[in-house]
Amino acid sequence: MPRFEPFTALRYATTDLNDVAAPPYDVLSESDREALAARHRNNIVHIDVPREADGPGRYDAANTVLRDWIASGVLVRDPRPSFSIYRMSFRDETGAPRTTVGVIGALEVVDEGAGGVLPHERTTPKAKTDRLDLTRATLTNLSPVWGLSLAKGLTELLADPGEVVGAVEADGVRHVIERVDDPQRVAAISAAVGAADVVIADGHHRYAISRTFRDEQRANDTGTHGAAETTMTYIGELIEEQLSVDAIHRLYLGIESDTLLAALARHFDLAPAGDVRPDIVHRMREQGALVFVHSDGSGTMMTPKPEMFAGVRDLDGARLEHALADVSHEVTYQHGVGLVRDIVTSGAATAGVLIRPVTVREIQRTADEGLLMPPKSTFFTPKLRTGPVIRPLF
């Protein structure tokens, strides 16, 4: 089972993080990044999202900013190792109030296939080395991997509040971060997470980069070797009430819309869906259907033909892979019904297919049976903010 340890965190000196925290780097557009950078001179994007326009020296520049913030007291190092309880309060798509809780600590970096820390979906290759280059330059974990623990009772263990060290209110979500450094409670959390496998929910690439960085540090026998054996990870319990899972929809290129729809029609019953709007997800759930998005913004309901999917997992992503296995096409991924519609109607994609969220039951089955879902099967929400907890490796 993987080690899960407290660490001596870097944190902003202020507990009001509204102007300095940011969404994860991989959901930010260039304009998003610039708006956050302009919002406050100490916003974390100045370190976490170096601008490509600044050239190959941008990672060293990010490190300079980090060290300046430490020297000037913008960032303060905790006096002792701790865990950080991370709570998010929000309303789900039905309007019901929800609160989720997890804990940020240092999770062991294990070799691929060694067990203990498990992927839940296949990953798509990424040519860019941005995150690795940033880690090398700053010697810092800036944003956590998101893991799901199979340990029973973790949520209950995190129920009592710790010392509030940061809060953010953004996009309808209240984020509260609490420090826990009491030795007995730290030991209990460490033991609970370390007693069962952890499934990577979000951050497969970040975890893989941590493995590469660890191996580099071992080979170089540097002073950060020990710290590189673990990586900053948020751990929540793999149970229904602690998860909010959205779908990541499909966008298709390199194929005519009519050809794509004809290929899908062999595996799905088709029916007009009208104009594609965000509330179409409710009809999809009720009818057990996917939705094909046309260039004029209209949709076609796609109800799977059971006989065509014998032996295929109960996942819309798996159904689409199966239906298009012999059809030449390119596929990309996009969260948000409105964004999919906009991209297709703009002509940037030939067509889109809206899929339904993966159930928690299927995620649990994936963990229990050691299976892998298709790439981009899940979109866990709300997203953690970057900045409230930083892990120095120096």
C-alpha positions as CSV (number, residue, x, y, z in Angstrom):
1,M,0.0,0.0,0.0
2,P,1.3,3.5,-0.7
3,R,2.8,5.8,1.9
4,F,0.9,9.0,2.6
5,E,2.8,11.5,4.6
6,P,2.5,15.1,6.0
7,F,4.8,17.7,4.6
8,T,6.0,21.2,5.6
9,A,3.8,23.3,3.3
10,L,4.3,26.8,1.8
11,R,1.2,28.9,2.1
12,Y,0.2,32.5,1.4
13,A,0.6,34.7,4.5
14,T,-3.0,35.8,4.1
15,T,-6.0,33.5,4.6
16,D,-8.1,35.4,2.0
17,L,-7.0,33.7,-1.2
18,N,-9.6,35.1,-3.5
19,D,-7.1,37.2,-5.5
20,V,-4.2,34.9,-5.4
21,A,-5.5,31.4,-6.0
22,A,-6.4,30.1,-9.5
23,P,-8.1,27.3,-11.3
24,P,-5.9,24.4,-12.4
25,Y,-3.4,25.3,-15.2
26,D,-4.9,22.9,-17.7
27,V,-8.4,24.6,-17.7
28,L,-7.0,28.1,-18.2
29,S,-7.0,29.8,-21.6
30,E,-4.3,32.4,-22.3
31,S,-6.8,35.2,-21.7
32,D,-7.8,33.5,-18.4
33,R,-4.2,33.5,-17.4
34,E,-3.6,37.1,-18.2
35,A,-6.8,38.2,-16.3
36,L,-5.6,36.4,-13.2
37,A,-2.1,37.8,-13.5
38,A,-3.6,41.3,-13.8
39,R,-5.9,40.7,-10.8
40,H,-3.0,40.5,-8.3
41,R,0.8,40.7,-8.6
42,N,1.0,37.7,-6.3
43,N,-1.5,35.4,-8.1
44,I,-0.2,31.9,-8.4
45,V,-0.3,31.9,-12.2
46,H,2.8,34.1,-12.2
47,I,4.6,30.9,-11.1
48,D,2.3,28.0,-12.1
49,V,1.5,29.1,-15.7
50,P,4.6,30.5,-17.3
51,R,3.9,32.3,-20.6
52,E,5.2,30.6,-23.7
53,A,5.8,34.0,-25.2
54,D,8.6,34.5,-22.6
55,G,10.6,31.8,-24.2
56,P,12.8,29.0,-22.8
57,G,13.8,31.0,-19.8
58,R,10.2,31.2,-18.5
59,Y,10.7,28.3,-16.0
60,D,13.7,29.9,-14.4
61,A,11.8,33.1,-14.2
62,A,9.0,31.3,-12.4
63,N,11.5,30.0,-9.9
64,T,12.9,33.5,-9.4
65,V,9.4,34.8,-8.6
66,L,8.8,31.9,-6.2
67,R,12.1,32.5,-4.3
68,D,11.3,36.3,-4.2
69,W,7.9,35.6,-2.7
70,I,9.4,33.4,0.0
71,A,12.1,36.0,0.8
72,S,9.6,38.8,1.0
73,G,7.1,36.9,3.1
74,V,4.3,36.5,0.5
75,L,4.7,32.8,1.0
76,V,5.4,31.4,4.5
77,R,6.7,27.9,5.3
78,D,4.7,26.0,8.0
79,P,6.6,25.4,11.3
80,R,6.2,21.7,11.1
81,P,4.8,18.9,8.8
82,S,1.1,18.8,8.4
83,F,-1.8,17.6,6.4
84,S,-4.3,20.0,4.8
85,I,-8.0,19.2,4.9
86,Y,-9.7,20.7,1.8
87,R,-13.5,21.2,1.9
88,M,-15.7,22.4,-1.0
89,S,-19.3,23.5,-0.6
90,F,-21.4,24.0,-3.6
91,R,-24.8,23.2,-5.3
92,D,-24.9,20.3,-7.7
93,E,-26.7,20.3,-11.1
94,T,-30.0,19.6,-9.3
95,G,-29.6,22.6,-7.0
96,A,-29.0,20.4,-3.9
97,P,-26.3,21.6,-1.5
98,R,-23.2,19.5,-1.4
99,T,-20.0,19.4,0.7
100,T,-17.0,17.3,-0.1
101,V,-13.8,16.8,1.9
102,G,-10.4,15.4,1.2
103,V,-6.9,15.8,2.5
104,I,-3.7,17.0,0.8
105,G,-0.5,15.2,1.7
106,A,2.5,13.6,0.1
107,L,1.7,10.3,-1.7
108,E,4.3,7.7,-2.6
109,V,5.4,7.7,-6.2
110,V,5.4,4.1,-7.3
111,D,6.6,2.4,-10.5
112,E,4.0,1.9,-13.2
113,G,2.2,-1.4,-12.6
114,A,3.6,-1.8,-9.1
115,G,0.2,-1.4,-7.5
116,G,-0.8,0.7,-4.6
117,V,-1.5,3.8,-6.8
118,L,-3.7,2.8,-9.7
119,P,-4.8,4.6,-12.9
120,H,-8.5,4.6,-13.7
121,E,-8.4,5.5,-17.4
122,R,-6.0,5.3,-20.4
123,T,-4.1,8.5,-21.0
124,T,-3.6,10.4,-24.3
125,P,0.1,11.2,-25.1
126,K,1.3,14.7,-24.3
127,A,4.3,15.9,-26.2
128,K,4.9,19.0,-24.1
129,T,7.2,18.8,-21.1
130,D,5.8,21.9,-19.4
131,R,5.0,20.4,-16.0
132,L,8.3,18.5,-15.8
133,D,10.3,21.6,-16.8
134,L,8.4,23.7,-14.2
135,T,9.1,21.1,-11.5
136,R,12.8,20.9,-12.4
137,A,13.2,24.7,-12.3
138,T,11.2,25.4,-9.1
139,L,11.7,22.1,-7.2
140,T,8.1,22.5,-6.1
141,N,4.8,20.6,-6.4
142,L,2.5,23.5,-7.2
143,S,-0.8,21.6,-7.8
144,P,-2.0,18.3,-6.4
145,V,-2.8,15.1,-8.2
146,W,-6.4,14.0,-7.3
147,G,-6.6,10.5,-5.8
148,L,-9.5,8.4,-4.5
149,S,-8.9,6.2,-1.5
150,L,-10.5,2.8,-1.1
151,A,-10.0,3.1,2.7
152,K,-13.3,3.0,4.5
153,G,-14.0,5.8,7.0
154,L,-11.7,8.4,5.7
155,T,-14.5,11.0,5.3
156,E,-15.4,10.5,9.0
157,L,-11.8,10.9,10.0
158,L,-11.7,14.3,8.3
159,A,-15.0,15.5,9.8
160,D,-13.5,17.5,12.7
161,P,-12.2,20.9,11.6
162,G,-8.5,21.9,11.7
163,E,-7.0,25.3,11.8
164,V,-8.3,27.4,8.9
165,V,-5.4,28.7,6.8
166,G,-7.1,29.7,3.6
167,A,-10.5,30.2,1.9
168,V,-11.6,31.0,-1.6
169,E,-15.1,31.7,-3.0
170,A,-15.2,31.2,-6.8
171,D,-17.7,30.0,-9.4
172,G,-20.3,29.1,-6.9
173,V,-17.9,27.0,-4.8
174,R,-16.5,27.8,-1.3
175,H,-13.1,26.3,-0.8
176,V,-11.8,26.1,2.8
177,I,-8.4,24.8,3.7
178,E,-7.5,23.6,7.2
179,R,-4.1,22.7,8.7
180,V,-3.8,19.5,10.8
181,D,-0.5,19.0,12.6
182,D,-1.6,17.2,15.8
183,P,0.7,14.2,15.9
184,Q,-2.1,11.7,16.8
185,R,-4.5,12.9,14.1
186,V,-1.7,13.1,11.5
187,A,-0.8,9.5,12.3
188,A,-4.4,8.4,12.0
189,I,-4.8,10.0,8.6
190,S,-1.5,8.6,7.3
191,A,-2.5,5.1,8.5
192,A,-6.0,5.3,7.0
193,V,-4.8,6.3,3.5
194,G,-1.9,4.0,3.6
195,A,-4.1,1.0,4.4
196,A,-5.7,0.8,0.9
197,D,-5.1,1.4,-2.8
198,V,-5.4,4.9,-4.2
199,V,-7.0,5.4,-7.6
200,I,-5.9,8.4,-9.6
201,A,-9.0,10.5,-10.4
202,D,-7.4,13.5,-12.1
203,G,-3.7,14.2,-12.8
204,H,-2.5,11.0,-14.5
205,H,0.1,13.0,-16.4
206,R,1.2,14.9,-13.3
207,Y,1.7,11.6,-11.5
208,A,3.7,10.2,-14.4
209,I,5.8,13.4,-14.4
210,S,6.5,12.9,-10.7
211,R,7.8,9.4,-11.5
212,T,10.1,10.8,-14.2
213,F,11.3,13.5,-11.8
214,R,11.9,11.0,-9.1
215,D,14.0,8.9,-11.4
216,E,16.1,11.9,-12.4
217,Q,16.7,12.8,-8.8
218,R,17.7,9.2,-8.0
219,A,20.2,9.2,-10.9
220,N,21.7,12.6,-10.0
221,D,21.7,11.8,-6.3
222,T,20.7,15.3,-5.4
223,G,19.6,16.7,-2.1
224,T,15.9,16.5,-3.2
225,H,16.1,12.8,-3.8
226,G,14.1,11.9,-0.7
227,A,11.3,14.5,-1.3
228,A,10.9,13.3,-4.9
229,E,9.9,9.9,-3.7
230,T,6.4,11.4,-3.0
231,T,4.2,13.9,-4.7
232,M,1.5,16.3,-3.5
233,T,-1.9,14.6,-3.7
234,Y,-5.4,15.4,-2.7
235,I,-7.1,12.2,-1.4
236,G,-10.9,11.8,-1.0
237,E,-12.8,8.7,-0.2
238,L,-14.3,6.7,-3.1
239,I,-17.9,6.9,-2.1
240,E,-21.0,8.4,-3.8
241,E,-21.5,11.4,-1.5
242,Q,-17.9,12.5,-1.9
243,L,-17.8,12.6,-5.7
244,S,-19.3,14.9,-8.3
245,V,-18.6,13.5,-11.8
246,D,-19.3,15.3,-15.0
247,A,-18.8,14.1,-18.6
248,I,-16.1,15.0,-21.0
249,H,-17.7,15.1,-24.4
250,R,-16.3,14.2,-27.8
251,L,-15.4,16.4,-30.8
252,Y,-14.7,14.8,-34.1
253,L,-12.4,15.9,-37.0
254,G,-11.1,14.4,-40.1
255,I,-14.4,12.9,-41.1
256,E,-17.6,14.2,-42.8
257,S,-20.5,14.7,-40.5
258,D,-22.8,12.4,-42.6
259,T,-20.2,9.7,-42.7
260,L,-19.7,9.8,-38.9
261,L,-23.5,9.7,-38.3
262,A,-24.0,6.8,-40.7
263,A,-21.3,4.8,-38.9
264,L,-22.9,5.5,-35.5
265,A,-26.4,4.7,-36.9
266,R,-25.3,1.0,-37.2
267,H,-25.0,0.9,-33.4
268,F,-27.5,3.5,-32.1
269,D,-31.2,4.2,-32.8
270,L,-31.5,7.8,-33.9
271,A,-34.2,10.4,-33.2
272,P,-34.3,14.2,-33.5
273,A,-33.3,16.1,-30.3
274,G,-34.0,19.7,-31.3
275,D,-31.7,22.5,-30.4
276,V,-28.8,21.5,-28.2
277,R,-28.9,23.4,-24.8
278,P,-27.3,22.6,-21.5
279,D,-30.6,21.1,-20.1
280,I,-30.4,18.4,-22.7
281,V,-28.4,16.4,-20.2
282,H,-31.6,15.7,-18.2
283,R,-33.2,14.1,-21.3
284,M,-30.1,12.1,-22.0
285,R,-30.2,10.6,-18.5
286,E,-34.0,9.9,-18.7
287,Q,-33.8,8.3,-22.1
288,G,-30.4,6.5,-21.7
289,A,-29.1,8.3,-24.7
290,L,-26.1,10.2,-26.2
291,V,-26.5,13.2,-28.4
292,F,-24.9,13.9,-31.8
293,V,-24.3,17.6,-32.2
294,H,-24.7,19.0,-35.8
295,S,-23.1,22.1,-37.3
296,D,-26.3,24.1,-37.1
297,G,-26.5,23.5,-33.3
298,S,-29.3,20.9,-33.5
299,G,-29.0,17.4,-32.0
300,T,-29.8,13.8,-32.7
301,M,-30.6,11.5,-29.8
302,M,-28.5,8.2,-30.0
303,T,-29.9,5.3,-28.0
304,P,-27.5,2.3,-27.9
305,K,-28.7,-0.9,-29.5
306,P,-28.0,-3.5,-26.8
307,E,-27.2,-6.3,-29.2
308,M,-24.4,-4.1,-30.8
309,F,-22.6,-3.7,-27.5
310,A,-22.4,-7.2,-26.1
311,G,-19.2,-7.4,-24.0
312,V,-18.6,-3.7,-24.1
313,R,-18.4,-1.9,-20.7
314,D,-21.3,0.3,-19.6
315,L,-19.5,3.5,-20.5
316,D,-20.5,5.9,-23.3
317,G,-16.8,6.4,-24.2
318,A,-16.3,2.7,-24.6
319,R,-19.5,2.5,-26.8
320,L,-18.2,5.2,-29.1
321,E,-14.7,3.6,-29.3
322,H,-16.4,0.3,-30.2
323,A,-18.8,1.8,-32.8
324,L,-16.0,3.8,-34.6
325,A,-13.2,1.2,-34.3
326,D,-13.0,0.7,-38.1
327,V,-13.8,4.3,-39.0
328,S,-10.9,6.8,-39.7
329,H,-11.4,9.9,-37.6
330,E,-9.8,12.2,-35.1
331,V,-11.2,12.9,-31.7
332,T,-10.6,15.6,-29.1
333,Y,-12.3,16.2,-25.7
334,Q,-14.3,19.0,-24.3
335,H,-16.2,19.6,-21.0
336,G,-19.5,21.6,-21.2
337,V,-22.5,21.2,-23.4
338,G,-22.5,24.9,-24.4
339,L,-18.8,24.8,-25.3
340,V,-19.2,21.7,-27.5
341,R,-22.1,23.4,-29.3
342,D,-20.1,26.6,-29.9
343,I,-17.1,24.7,-31.2
344,V,-19.2,22.6,-33.6
345,T,-21.3,25.5,-34.9
346,S,-18.1,27.6,-35.4
347,G,-16.7,24.9,-37.8
348,A,-13.7,24.1,-35.5
349,A,-15.0,20.5,-35.3
350,T,-17.1,18.5,-37.8
351,A,-19.5,17.2,-35.1
352,G,-19.7,16.5,-31.4
353,V,-21.2,13.7,-29.3
354,L,-22.4,14.4,-25.8
355,I,-22.0,11.6,-23.4
356,R,-23.3,10.8,-19.9
357,P,-21.2,11.0,-16.8
358,V,-19.6,7.8,-15.6
359,T,-21.3,6.4,-12.5
360,V,-19.5,6.1,-9.2
361,R,-20.4,2.4,-9.4
362,E,-18.3,2.0,-12.6
363,I,-15.4,3.9,-11.0
364,Q,-15.5,1.5,-8.0
365,R,-15.6,-1.5,-10.4
366,T,-12.6,-0.1,-12.3
367,A,-10.7,0.1,-9.0
368,D,-11.8,-3.3,-7.7
369,E,-11.1,-5.2,-11.0
370,G,-8.0,-3.3,-12.1
371,L,-9.7,-2.1,-15.3
372,L,-9.0,1.0,-17.4
373,M,-11.6,3.3,-18.9
374,P,-11.2,5.1,-22.3
375,P,-9.2,8.3,-22.2
376,K,-11.1,11.4,-20.8
377,S,-13.9,9.3,-19.3
378,T,-14.4,11.5,-16.2
379,F,-14.4,15.1,-15.2
380,F,-14.4,15.4,-11.5
381,T,-15.9,18.6,-10.1
382,P,-15.5,21.1,-8.5
383,K,-11.8,21.6,-9.3
384,L,-9.4,22.3,-6.6
385,R,-7.8,25.7,-6.7
386,T,-4.0,26.1,-7.2
387,G,-2.2,28.1,-4.6
388,P,-3.7,27.3,-1.2
389,V,-1.1,24.5,-0.6
390,I,2.4,24.4,-2.1
391,R,4.9,21.7,-1.5
392,P,8.6,22.7,-1.7
393,L,11.0,19.9,-2.4
394,F,13.9,21.9,-1.1
